[in-house]
Structures are given as structure tokens and as C-alpha cells.
């Protein structure tokens, strides 16, 4: 691939710049040409790189650096945004969904034993 996902000179994330980061079509650019975005989608196998099933349409990037991470479907992109890109919260959410969430045991009224 020809530099897809590598940082390009940028002073701030387009989100920080507000509407200035938008393309003429209303979408965000993130320093990628349409051909580079399409190449990234092909590199990902034509699917969202998080759920591996949906059509990737949204360019995902690190807000601190502007570096493109991949192209995601709407749902996965929105989910990462809701988790504010915090890996610790995403890991806890995965553990919760898998049934491994922190579950204290009630041993007396108002007294809980923490899991070991």
C-alpha cells in the first residue's frame, strides 16, 4: 500500500477544526484521497475492520494525531466514539458482553465480597 494510514503533516484533527475539515460532499477528508480510502477498504477485505461484516464507509482516525486507523461501518465508528476511543472501557465492555463482568457477592445486607 502506498502510505495508507501513515501520518501526514496536519496541525489538528478535522473535528477540532469544525466544518473546515469537511469535503465539498459533506464528508470528512482526513488527508486521504478517495482512491486511498478505496485502497484501504480493499486492503481490509471490503468489510469493516472491527465487526468484519458490514460495509466500511467511515474513515476512522486518532483525534490526537489525525492518523487514519481504518475504515469502519457506521455502527462500529459510532461505538468507538461513544467509548471515546478508550481501550480500557472497550475491554470492560467486551468482558461484560462475554459474561465476565465484575460481580460482587452479597454476604450480608449491604456487605459484598469482591471477586478474587
C-alpha positions, 0 to 999 in steps of 0.5 A, a space after each residue: 500500500 502506498 502510505 495508507 494510514 501513515 501520518 501526514 503533516 496536519 496541525 489538528 484533527 478535522 473535528 477540532 477544526 469544525 466544518 473546515 475539515 469537511 469535503 465539498 460532499 459533506 464528508 470528512 477528508 482526513 488527508 486521504 484521497 478517495 482512491 486511498 480510502 478505496 485502497 484501504 477498504 480493499 486492503 481490509 477485505 471490503 468489510 469493516 475492520 472491527 465487526 468484519 461484516 458490514 460495509 466500511 464507509 467511515 474513515 476512522 482516525 486518532 483525534 490526537 494525531 489525525 492518523 487514519 486507523 481504518 475504515 469502519 461501518 457506521 455502527 462500529 465508528 459510532 461505538 468507538 466514539 461513544 467509548 471515546 476511543 478508550 481501550 480500557 472501557 472497550 475491554 470492560 465492555 467486551 468482558 461484560 458482553 462475554 459474561 465476565 463482568 465484575 460481580 460482587 457477592 452479597 454476604 450480608 445486607 449491604 456487605 459484598 465480597 469482591 471477586 478474587 
